[in-house]
Amino acid sequence: MNADPRKLVTIITEAAIERRLLDDLKRLGAHGYTVSDARGEGTRGIRSAGWEGSSNIRIEVVCDEATAEAMARHLKSHYYAHYAMIMYFSDVGVLRPEKF
């Protein structure tokens, strides 16, 4: 299998900022994304998916390394101080690189 290397950017954050965050990610170069409900516990306590005011989402974006770095810089400088948010990266291989 000849897969092209890309980055999988995973962001877990507050559902309340979904629209604004997705607009930023598209502006920074994301060609697409996947959003799902998430729940768990971290330094800011338990986050439940059952109540809109405290629900979390997981956003996943497959992109090139430069786009992943731009997203990391932007989210760190504009969101980290004010919202519950984590972001992590994984190396992935894709079969249709033109989509990412």
PDB file as gemmi writes it, atoms N, CA and C in Angstrom:
CRYST1    1.000    1.000    1.000  90.00  90.00  90.00 P 1                      
ATOM      1  N   MET A   1       0.865  -1.179   0.000  1.00  0.00           N  
ATOM      2  CA  MET A   1       0.000   0.000   0.000  1.00  0.00           C  
ATOM      3  C   MET A   1       0.904   1.233   0.000  1.00  0.00           C  
ATOM      4  N   ASN A   2       0.646   2.144  -0.917  1.00  0.00           N  
ATOM      5  CA  ASN A   2       1.399   3.392  -0.994  1.00  0.00           C  
ATOM      6  C   ASN A   2       0.549   4.528  -0.437  1.00  0.00           C  
ATOM      7  N   ALA A   3       0.679   4.769   0.850  1.00  0.00           N  
ATOM      8  CA  ALA A   3      -0.087   5.829   1.506  1.00  0.00           C  
ATOM      9  C   ALA A   3       0.773   7.086   1.595  1.00  0.00           C  
ATOM     10  N   ASP A   4       0.144   8.225   1.392  1.00  0.00           N  
ATOM     11  CA  ASP A   4       0.830   9.508   1.529  1.00  0.00           C  
ATOM     12  C   ASP A   4       0.725   9.991   2.963  1.00  0.00           C  
ATOM     13  N   PRO A   5       1.816  10.514   3.531  1.00  0.00           N  
ATOM     14  CA  PRO A   5       1.800  10.940   4.936  1.00  0.00           C  
ATOM     15  C   PRO A   5       1.011  12.226   5.144  1.00  0.00           C  
ATOM     16  N   ARG A   6       0.247  12.241   6.206  1.00  0.00           N  
ATOM     17  CA  ARG A   6      -0.497  13.424   6.631  1.00  0.00           C  
ATOM     18  C   ARG A   6      -0.529  13.432   8.152  1.00  0.00           C  
ATOM     19  N   LYS A   7      -1.075  14.498   8.732  1.00  0.00           N  
ATOM     20  CA  LYS A   7      -1.279  14.612  10.174  1.00  0.00           C  
ATOM     21  C   LYS A   7      -2.766  14.511  10.475  1.00  0.00           C  
ATOM     22  N   LEU A   8      -3.085  13.786  11.522  1.00  0.00           N  
ATOM     23  CA  LEU A   8      -4.433  13.778  12.069  1.00  0.00           C  
ATOM     24  C   LEU A   8      -4.399  14.692  13.283  1.00  0.00           C  
ATOM     25  N   VAL A   9      -5.120  15.796  13.205  1.00  0.00           N  
ATOM     26  CA  VAL A   9      -5.216  16.755  14.310  1.00  0.00           C  
ATOM     27  C   VAL A   9      -6.508  16.441  15.049  1.00  0.00           C  
ATOM     28  N   THR A  10      -6.404  16.171  16.339  1.00  0.00           N  
ATOM     29  CA  THR A  10      -7.577  15.893  17.164  1.00  0.00           C  
ATOM     30  C   THR A  10      -7.690  16.985  18.214  1.00  0.00           C  
ATOM     31  N   ILE A  11      -8.854  17.608  18.282  1.00  0.00           N  
ATOM     32  CA  ILE A  11      -9.117  18.694  19.228  1.00  0.00           C  
ATOM     33  C   ILE A  11     -10.329  18.285  20.053  1.00  0.00           C  
ATOM     34  N   ILE A  12     -10.192  18.337  21.359  1.00  0.00           N  
ATOM     35  CA  ILE A  12     -11.326  18.090  22.251  1.00  0.00           C  
ATOM     36  C   ILE A  12     -11.559  19.376  23.021  1.00  0.00           C  
ATOM     37  N   THR A  13     -12.771  19.892  22.921  1.00  0.00           N  
ATOM     38  CA  THR A  13     -13.055  21.202  23.493  1.00  0.00           C  
ATOM     39  C   THR A  13     -14.542  21.363  23.790  1.00  0.00           C  
ATOM     40  N   GLU A  14     -14.906  22.525  24.221  1.00  0.00           N  
ATOM     41  CA  GLU A  14     -16.271  22.859  24.590  1.00  0.00           C  
ATOM     42  C   GLU A  14     -17.156  23.006  23.347  1.00  0.00           C  
ATOM     43  N   ALA A  15     -18.331  22.399  23.394  1.00  0.00           N  
ATOM     44  CA  ALA A  15     -19.259  22.457  22.267  1.00  0.00           C  
ATOM     45  C   ALA A  15     -19.709  23.890  21.971  1.00  0.00           C  
ATOM     46  N   ALA A  16     -19.694  24.742  22.960  1.00  0.00           N  
ATOM     47  CA  ALA A  16     -20.174  26.114  22.789  1.00  0.00           C  
ATOM     48  C   ALA A  16     -19.389  26.904  21.747  1.00  0.00           C  
ATOM     49  N   ILE A  17     -18.146  26.507  21.479  1.00  0.00           N  
ATOM     50  CA  ILE A  17     -17.338  27.272  20.521  1.00  0.00           C  
ATOM     51  C   ILE A  17     -17.196  26.549  19.176  1.00  0.00           C  
ATOM     52  N   GLU A  18     -18.007  25.539  18.941  1.00  0.00           N  
ATOM     53  CA  GLU A  18     -17.878  24.718  17.726  1.00  0.00           C  
ATOM     54  C   GLU A  18     -17.878  25.553  16.447  1.00  0.00           C  
ATOM     55  N   ARG A  19     -18.892  26.356  16.226  1.00  0.00           N  
ATOM     56  CA  ARG A  19     -19.014  27.096  14.961  1.00  0.00           C  
ATOM     57  C   ARG A  19     -17.811  28.006  14.738  1.00  0.00           C  
ATOM     58  N   ARG A  20     -17.453  28.761  15.744  1.00  0.00           N  
ATOM     59  CA  ARG A  20     -16.316  29.688  15.639  1.00  0.00           C  
ATOM     60  C   ARG A  20     -15.024  28.937  15.352  1.00  0.00           C  
ATOM     61  N   LEU A  21     -14.817  27.839  16.042  1.00  0.00           N  
ATOM     62  CA  LEU A  21     -13.606  27.049  15.872  1.00  0.00           C  
ATOM     63  C   LEU A  21     -13.541  26.426  14.473  1.00  0.00           C  
ATOM     64  N   LEU A  22     -14.651  25.885  13.990  1.00  0.00           N  
ATOM     65  CA  LEU A  22     -14.666  25.303  12.650  1.00  0.00           C  
ATOM     66  C   LEU A  22     -14.399  26.342  11.577  1.00  0.00           C  
ATOM     67  N   ASP A  23     -14.947  27.535  11.746  1.00  0.00           N  
ATOM     68  CA  ASP A  23     -14.655  28.620  10.804  1.00  0.00           C  
ATOM     69  C   ASP A  23     -13.160  28.928  10.786  1.00  0.00           C  
ATOM     70  N   ASP A  24     -12.539  28.970  11.959  1.00  0.00           N  
ATOM     71  CA  ASP A  24     -11.096  29.217  12.043  1.00  0.00           C  
ATOM     72  C   ASP A  24     -10.304  28.102  11.356  1.00  0.00           C  
ATOM     73  N   LEU A  25     -10.683  26.851  11.607  1.00  0.00           N  
ATOM     74  CA  LEU A  25      -9.944  25.729  11.023  1.00  0.00           C  
ATOM     75  C   LEU A  25     -10.024  25.747   9.501  1.00  0.00           C  
ATOM     76  N   LYS A  26     -11.186  26.058   8.955  1.00  0.00           N  
ATOM     77  CA  LYS A  26     -11.321  26.139   7.498  1.00  0.00           C  
ATOM     78  C   LYS A  26     -10.473  27.287   6.951  1.00  0.00           C  
ATOM     79  N   ARG A  27     -10.486  28.417   7.630  1.00  0.00           N  
ATOM     80  CA  ARG A  27      -9.692  29.568   7.205  1.00  0.00           C  
ATOM     81  C   ARG A  27      -8.197  29.248   7.237  1.00  0.00           C  
ATOM     82  N   LEU A  28      -7.788  28.373   8.181  1.00  0.00           N  
ATOM     83  CA  LEU A  28      -6.379  27.992   8.321  1.00  0.00           C  
ATOM     84  C   LEU A  28      -5.964  26.885   7.348  1.00  0.00           C  
ATOM     85  N   GLY A  29      -6.904  26.351   6.564  1.00  0.00           N  
ATOM     86  CA  GLY A  29      -6.534  25.396   5.536  1.00  0.00           C  
ATOM     87  C   GLY A  29      -7.151  24.019   5.621  1.00  0.00           C  
ATOM     88  N   ALA A  30      -7.994  23.754   6.604  1.00  0.00           N  
ATOM     89  CA  ALA A  30      -8.651  22.443   6.683  1.00  0.00           C  
ATOM     90  C   ALA A  30      -9.597  22.279   5.506  1.00  0.00           C  
ATOM     91  N   HIS A  31      -9.484  21.168   4.789  1.00  0.00           N  
ATOM     92  CA  HIS A  31     -10.373  20.893   3.663  1.00  0.00           C  
ATOM     93  C   HIS A  31     -11.661  20.243   4.127  1.00  0.00           C  
ATOM     94  N   GLY A  32     -11.640  19.686   5.319  1.00  0.00           N  
ATOM     95  CA  GLY A  32     -12.809  19.038   5.892  1.00  0.00           C  
ATOM     96  C   GLY A  32     -12.526  18.689   7.335  1.00  0.00           C  
ATOM     97  N   TYR A  33     -13.520  18.156   8.017  1.00  0.00           N  
ATOM     98  CA  TYR A  33     -13.381  17.815   9.433  1.00  0.00           C  
ATOM     99  C   TYR A  33     -14.477  16.831   9.808  1.00  0.00           C  
ATOM    100  N   THR A  34     -14.294  16.191  10.936  1.00  0.00           N  
ATOM    101  CA  THR A  34     -15.310  15.338  11.533  1.00  0.00           C  
ATOM    102  C   THR A  34     -15.524  15.828  12.954  1.00  0.00           C  
ATOM    103  N   VAL A  35     -16.778  15.981  13.345  1.00  0.00           N  
ATOM    104  CA  VAL A  35     -17.125  16.412  14.698  1.00  0.00           C  
ATOM    105  C   VAL A  35     -17.972  15.325  15.346  1.00  0.00           C  
ATOM    106  N   SER A  36     -17.632  14.973  16.584  1.00  0.00           N  
ATOM    107  CA  SER A  36     -18.435  14.018  17.343  1.00  0.00           C  
ATOM    108  C   SER A  36     -18.542  14.488  18.787  1.00  0.00           C  
ATOM    109  N   ASP A  37     -19.578  14.024  19.471  1.00  0.00           N  
ATOM    110  CA  ASP A  37     -19.737  14.338  20.886  1.00  0.00           C  
ATOM    111  C   ASP A  37     -18.666  13.596  21.679  1.00  0.00           C  
ATOM    112  N   ALA A  38     -18.223  14.213  22.761  1.00  0.00           N  
ATOM    113  CA  ALA A  38     -17.201  13.592  23.606  1.00  0.00           C  
ATOM    114  C   ALA A  38     -17.541  13.855  25.065  1.00  0.00           C  
ATOM    115  N   ARG A  39     -17.086  12.980  25.921  1.00  0.00           N  
ATOM    116  CA  ARG A  39     -17.247  13.179  27.363  1.00  0.00           C  
ATOM    117  C   ARG A  39     -16.036  12.604  28.055  1.00  0.00           C  
ATOM    118  N   GLY A  40     -15.770  13.086  29.246  1.00  0.00           N  
ATOM    119  CA  GLY A  40     -14.618  12.589  29.987  1.00  0.00           C  
ATOM    120  C   GLY A  40     -14.327  13.468  31.184  1.00  0.00           C  
ATOM    121  N   GLU A  41     -13.157  13.270  31.755  1.00  0.00           N  
ATOM    122  CA  GLU A  41     -12.746  14.026  32.934  1.00  0.00           C  
ATOM    123  C   GLU A  41     -11.309  14.459  32.755  1.00  0.00           C  
ATOM    124  N   GLY A  42     -11.021  15.692  33.159  1.00  0.00           N  
ATOM    125  CA  GLY A  42      -9.674  16.238  33.071  1.00  0.00           C  
ATOM    126  C   GLY A  42      -9.454  17.266  34.154  1.00  0.00           C  
ATOM    127  N   THR A  43      -8.516  18.152  33.932  1.00  0.00           N  
ATOM    128  CA  THR A  43      -8.170  19.148  34.947  1.00  0.00           C  
ATOM    129  C   THR A  43      -9.308  20.118  35.235  1.00  0.00           C  
ATOM    130  N   ARG A  44     -10.248  20.243  34.331  1.00  0.00           N  
ATOM    131  CA  ARG A  44     -11.385  21.132  34.553  1.00  0.00           C  
ATOM    132  C   ARG A  44     -12.625  20.375  35.019  1.00  0.00           C  
ATOM    133  N   GLY A  45     -12.445  19.122  35.427  1.00  0.00           N  
ATOM    134  CA  GLY A  45     -13.551  18.341  35.984  1.00  0.00           C  
ATOM    135  C   GLY A  45     -14.180  17.428  34.957  1.00  0.00           C  
ATOM    136  N   ILE A  46     -15.323  16.860  35.341  1.00  0.00           N  
ATOM    137  CA  ILE A  46     -16.052  15.943  34.465  1.00  0.00           C  
ATOM    138  C   ILE A  46     -16.829  16.754  33.447  1.00  0.00           C  
ATOM    139  N   ARG A  47     -16.720  16.341  32.191  1.00  0.00           N  
ATOM    140  CA  ARG A  47     -17.456  16.987  31.101  1.00  0.00           C  
ATOM    141  C   ARG A  47     -18.422  15.962  30.534  1.00  0.00           C  
ATOM    142  N   SER A  48     -19.692  16.252  30.616  1.00  0.00           N  
ATOM    143  CA  SER A  48     -20.733  15.338  30.163  1.00  0.00           C  
ATOM    144  C   SER A  48     -21.260  15.770  28.808  1.00  0.00           C  
ATOM    145  N   ALA A  49     -21.631  14.832  27.967  1.00  0.00           N  
ATOM    146  CA  ALA A  49     -22.251  15.167  26.685  1.00  0.00           C  
ATOM    147  C   ALA A  49     -23.752  15.392  26.833  1.00  0.00           C  
ATOM    148  N   GLY A  50     -24.286  15.199  28.037  1.00  0.00           N  
ATOM    149  CA  GLY A  50     -25.723  15.265  28.237  1.00  0.00           C  
ATOM    150  C   GLY A  50     -26.296  16.647  28.451  1.00  0.00           C  
ATOM    151  N   TRP A  51     -25.472  17.626  28.731  1.00  0.00           N  
ATOM    152  CA  TRP A  51     -25.982  18.976  28.987  1.00  0.00           C  
ATOM    153  C   TRP A  51     -25.241  19.943  28.096  1.00  0.00           C  
ATOM    154  N   GLU A  52     -25.967  20.666  27.262  1.00  0.00           N  
ATOM    155  CA  GLU A  52     -25.378  21.551  26.259  1.00  0.00           C  
ATOM    156  C   GLU A  52     -24.347  22.506  26.847  1.00  0.00           C  
ATOM    157  N   GLY A  53     -24.622  23.046  28.024  1.00  0.00           N  
ATOM    158  CA  GLY A  53     -23.725  24.027  28.630  1.00  0.00           C  
ATOM    159  C   GLY A  53     -22.374  23.470  29.020  1.00  0.00           C  
ATOM    160  N   SER A  54     -22.261  22.169  29.201  1.00  0.00           N  
ATOM    161  CA  SER A  54     -20.975  21.601  29.610  1.00  0.00           C  
ATOM    162  C   SER A  54     -20.514  20.476  28.690  1.00  0.00           C  
ATOM    163  N   SER A  55     -21.127  20.358  27.520  1.00  0.00           N  
ATOM    164  CA  SER A  55     -20.762  19.247  26.644  1.00  0.00           C  
ATOM    165  C   SER A  55     -19.463  19.532  25.900  1.00  0.00           C  
ATOM    166  N   ASN A  56     -18.817  18.470  25.501  1.00  0.00           N  
ATOM    167  CA  ASN A  56     -17.575  18.542  24.737  1.00  0.00           C  
ATOM    168  C   ASN A  56     -17.783  17.965  23.356  1.00  0.00           C  
ATOM    169  N   ILE A  57     -16.915  18.368  22.453  1.00  0.00           N  
ATOM    170  CA  ILE A  57     -16.872  17.788  21.118  1.00  0.00           C  
ATOM    171  C   ILE A  57     -15.439  17.369  20.817  1.00  0.00           C  
ATOM    172  N   ARG A  58     -15.335  16.432  19.886  1.00  0.00           N  
ATOM    173  CA  ARG A  58     -14.028  16.036  19.361  1.00  0.00           C  
ATOM    174  C   ARG A  58     -14.049  16.397  17.880  1.00  0.00           C  
ATOM    175  N   ILE A  59     -13.068  17.182  17.460  1.00  0.00           N  
ATOM    176  CA  ILE A  59     -12.927  17.574  16.058  1.00  0.00           C  
ATOM    177  C   ILE A  59     -11.681  16.890  15.525  1.00  0.00           C  
ATOM    178  N   GLU A  60     -11.823  16.240  14.383  1.00  0.00           N  
ATOM    179  CA  GLU A  60     -10.678  15.586  13.754  1.00  0.00           C  
ATOM    180  C   GLU A  60     -10.484  16.162  12.358  1.00  0.00           C  
ATOM    181  N   VAL A  61      -9.235  16.506  12.053  1.00  0.00           N  
ATOM    182  CA  VAL A  61      -8.875  17.070  10.757  1.00  0.00           C  
ATOM    183  C   VAL A  61      -7.654  16.321  10.248  1.00  0.00           C  
ATOM    184  N   VAL A  62      -7.712  15.859   9.024  1.00  0.00           N  
ATOM    185  CA  VAL A  62      -6.541  15.276   8.370  1.00  0.00           C  
ATOM    186  C   VAL A  62      -5.999  16.343   7.428  1.00  0.00           C  
ATOM    187  N   CYS A  63      -4.713  16.649   7.562  1.00  0.00           N  
ATOM    188  CA  CYS A  63      -4.125  17.740   6.787  1.00  0.00           C  
ATOM    189  C   CYS A  63      -2.617  17.548   6.662  1.00  0.00           C  
ATOM    190  N   ASP A  64      -1.987  18.457   5.938  1.00  0.00           N  
ATOM    191  CA  ASP A  64      -0.532  18.399   5.843  1.00  0.00           C  
ATOM    192  C   ASP A  64       0.087  18.995   7.108  1.00  0.00           C  
ATOM    193  N   GLU A  65       1.384  18.817   7.252  1.00  0.00           N  
ATOM    194  CA  GLU A  65       2.067  19.243   8.471  1.00  0.00           C  
ATOM    195  C   GLU A  65       2.021  20.755   8.667  1.00  0.00           C  
ATOM    196  N   ALA A  66       2.159  21.526   7.592  1.00  0.00           N  
ATOM    197  CA  ALA A  66       2.133  22.992   7.709  1.00  0.00           C  
ATOM    198  C   ALA A  66       0.778  23.483   8.221  1.00  0.00           C  
ATOM    199  N   THR A  67      -0.301  22.881   7.739  1.00  0.00           N  
ATOM    200  CA  THR A  67      -1.634  23.261   8.203  1.00  0.00           C  
ATOM    201  C   THR A  67      -1.824  22.878   9.662  1.00  0.00           C  
ATOM    202  N   ALA A  68      -1.341  21.706  10.049  1.00  0.00           N  
ATOM    203  CA  ALA A  68      -1.427  21.278  11.453  1.00  0.00           C  
ATOM    204  C   ALA A  68      -0.683  22.252  12.357  1.00  0.00           C  
ATOM    205  N   GLU A  69       0.485  22.682  11.935  1.00  0.00           N  
ATOM    206  CA  GLU A  69       1.258  23.639  12.737  1.00  0.00           C  
ATOM    207  C   GLU A  69       0.550  24.983  12.837  1.00  0.00           C  
ATOM    208  N   ALA A  70      -0.045  25.445  11.747  1.00  0.00           N  
ATOM    209  CA  ALA A  70      -0.784  26.712  11.772  1.00  0.00           C  
ATOM    210  C   ALA A  70      -1.978  26.620  12.720  1.00  0.00           C  
ATOM    211  N   MET A  71      -2.676  25.493  12.702  1.00  0.00           N  
ATOM    212  CA  MET A  71      -3.802  25.293  13.612  1.00  0.00           C  
ATOM    213  C   MET A  71      -3.333  25.311  15.060  1.00  0.00           C  
ATOM    214  N   ALA A  72      -2.239  24.624  15.336  1.00  0.00           N  
ATOM    215  CA  ALA A  72      -1.716  24.564  16.707  1.00  0.00           C  
ATOM    216  C   ALA A  72      -1.362  25.960  17.221  1.00  0.00           C  
ATOM    217  N   ARG A  73      -0.665  26.729  16.411  1.00  0.00           N  
ATOM    218  CA  ARG A  73      -0.293  28.093  16.830  1.00  0.00           C  
ATOM    219  C   ARG A  73      -1.533  28.932  17.108  1.00  0.00           C  
ATOM    220  N   HIS A  74      -2.511  28.876  16.202  1.00  0.00           N  
ATOM    221  CA  HIS A  74      -3.717  29.704  16.342  1.00  0.00           C  
ATOM    222  C   HIS A  74      -4.541  29.302  17.565  1.00  0.00           C  
ATOM    223  N   LEU A  75      -4.787  28.010  17.725  1.00  0.00           N  
ATOM    224  CA  LEU A  75      -5.594  27.567  18.860  1.00  0.00           C  
ATOM    225  C   LEU A  75      -4.911  27.876  20.179  1.00  0.00           C  
ATOM    226  N   LYS A  76      -3.614  27.658  20.232  1.00  0.00           N  
ATOM    227  CA  LYS A  76      -2.881  27.944  21.473  1.00  0.00           C  
ATOM    228  C   LYS A  76      -2.973  29.428  21.826  1.00  0.00           C  
ATOM    229  N   SER A  77      -2.834  30.303  20.856  1.00  0.00           N  
ATOM    230  CA  SER A  77      -2.824  31.732  21.160  1.00  0.00           C  
ATOM    231  C   SER A  77      -4.217  32.339  21.325  1.00  0.00           C  
ATOM    232  N   HIS A  78      -5.253  31.737  20.730  1.00  0.00           N  
ATOM    233  CA  HIS A  78      -6.584  32.334  20.786  1.00  0.00           C  
ATOM    234  C   HIS A  78      -7.595  31.613  21.675  1.00  0.00           C  
ATOM    235  N   TYR A  79      -7.341  30.357  22.031  1.00  0.00           N  
ATOM    236  CA  TYR A  79      -8.357  29.590  22.756  1.00  0.00           C  
ATOM    237  C   TYR A  79      -7.881  29.011  24.090  1.00  0.00           C  
ATOM    238  N   TYR A  80      -6.631  28.606  24.170  1.00  0.00           N  
ATOM    239  CA  TYR A  80      -6.184  27.833  25.337  1.00  0.00           C  
ATOM    240  C   TYR A  80      -6.400  28.542  26.670  1.00  0.00           C  
ATOM    241  N   ALA A  81      -6.234  29.826  26.734  1.00  0.00           N  
ATOM    242  CA  ALA A  81      -6.360  30.543  28.004  1.00  0.00           C  
ATOM    243  C   ALA A  81      -7.809  30.667  28.470  1.00  0.00           C  
ATOM    244  N   HIS A  82      -8.757  30.501  27.550  1.00  0.00           N  
ATOM    245  CA  HIS A  82     -10.156  30.808  27.873  1.00  0.00           C  
ATOM    246  C   HIS A  82     -11.107  29.609  27.838  1.00  0.00           C  
ATOM    247  N   TYR A  83     -10.672  28.499  27.248  1.00  0.00           N  
ATOM    248  CA  TYR A  83     -11.567  27.361  27.076  1.00  0.00           C  
ATOM    249  C   TYR A  83     -10.876  26.057  27.473  1.00  0.00           C  
ATOM    250  N   ALA A  84     -11.698  25.091  27.889  1.00  0.00           N  
ATOM    251  CA  ALA A  84     -11.176  23.742  28.110  1.00  0.00           C  
ATOM    252  C   ALA A  84     -10.887  23.169  26.733  1.00  0.00           C  
ATOM    253  N   MET A  85      -9.618  22.878  26.463  1.00  0.00           N  
ATOM    254  CA  MET A  85      -9.245  22.409  25.128  1.00  0.00           C  
ATOM    255  C   MET A  85      -7.942  21.638  25.201  1.00  0.00           C  
ATOM    256  N   ILE A  86      -7.906  20.515  24.502  1.00  0.00           N  
ATOM    257  CA  ILE A  86      -6.642  19.827  24.264  1.00  0.00           C  
ATOM    258  C   ILE A  86      -6.557  19.548  22.767  1.00  0.00           C  
ATOM    259  N   MET A  87      -5.326  19.422  22.307  1.00  0.00           N  
ATOM    260  CA  MET A  87      -5.099  19.133  20.908  1.00  0.00           C  
ATOM    261  C   MET A  87      -3.915  18.184  20.828  1.00  0.00           C  
ATOM    262  N   TYR A  88      -4.027  17.168  19.978  1.00  0.00           N  
ATOM    263  CA  TYR A  88      -2.902  16.268  19.782  1.00  0.00           C  
ATOM    264  C   TYR A  88      -2.848  15.844  18.330  1.00  0.00           C  
ATOM    265  N   PHE A  89      -1.693  15.309  17.939  1.00  0.00           N  
ATOM    266  CA  PHE A  89      -1.406  15.003  16.546  1.00  0.00           C  
ATOM    267  C   PHE A  89      -0.981  13.552  16.407  1.00  0.00           C  
ATOM    268  N   SER A  90      -1.351  12.954  15.293  1.00  0.00           N  
ATOM    269  CA  SER A  90      -0.935  11.593  14.961  1.00  0.00           C  
ATOM    270  C   SER A  90      -0.468  11.585  13.512  1.00  0.00           C  
ATOM    271  N   ASP A  91       0.521  10.755  13.231  1.00  0.00           N  
ATOM    272  CA  ASP A  91       0.943  10.542  11.857  1.00  0.00           C  
ATOM    273  C   ASP A  91       0.013   9.509  11.245  1.00  0.00           C  
ATOM    274  N   VAL A  92      -0.541   9.817  10.074  1.00  0.00           N  
ATOM    275  CA  VAL A  92      -1.425   8.899   9.375  1.00  0.00           C  
ATOM    276  C   VAL A  92      -1.017   8.832   7.913  1.00  0.00           C  
ATOM    277  N   GLY A  93      -1.474   7.802   7.240  1.00  0.00           N  
ATOM    278  CA  GLY A  93      -1.275   7.674   5.803  1.00  0.00           C  
ATOM    279  C   GLY A  93      -2.626   7.699   5.117  1.00  0.00           C  
ATOM    280  N   VAL A  94      -2.711   8.421   4.000  1.00  0.00           N  
ATOM    281  CA  VAL A  94      -3.969   8.532   3.265  1.00  0.00           C  
ATOM    282  C   VAL A  94      -3.806   7.993   1.852  1.00  0.00           C  
ATOM    283  N   LEU A  95      -4.882   7.498   1.290  1.00  0.00           N  
ATOM    284  CA  LEU A  95      -4.849   6.923  -0.044  1.00  0.00           C  
ATOM    285  C   LEU A  95      -5.308   7.893  -1.132  1.00  0.00           C  
ATOM    286  N   ARG A  96      -5.958   8.964  -0.747  1.00  0.00           N  
ATOM    287  CA  ARG A  96      -6.367   9.987  -1.719  1.00  0.00           C  
ATOM    288  C   ARG A  96      -5.850  11.340  -1.237  1.00  0.00           C  
ATOM    289  N   PRO A  97      -4.550  11.602  -1.417  1.00  0.00           N  
ATOM    290  CA  PRO A  97      -3.934  12.800  -0.847  1.00  0.00           C  
ATOM    291  C   PRO A  97      -4.533  14.108  -1.354  1.00  0.00           C  
ATOM    292  N   GLU A  98      -5.128  14.112  -2.531  1.00  0.00           N  
ATOM    293  CA  GLU A  98      -5.703  15.339  -3.075  1.00  0.00           C  
ATOM    294  C   GLU A  98      -6.887  15.837  -2.233  1.00  0.00           C  
ATOM    295  N   LYS A  99      -7.459  14.988  -1.410  1.00  0.00           N  
ATOM    296  CA  LYS A  99      -8.578  15.375  -0.550  1.00  0.00           C  
ATOM    297  C   LYS A  99      -8.129  16.104   0.710  1.00  0.00           C  
ATOM    298  N   PHE A 100      -6.819  16.063   1.001  1.00  0.00           N  
ATOM    299  CA  PHE A 100      -6.311  16.613   2.250  1.00  0.00           C  
ATOM    300  C   PHE A 100      -5.268  17.662   2.008  1.00  0.00           C  
TER     301      PHE A 100                                                      
END                                                                             
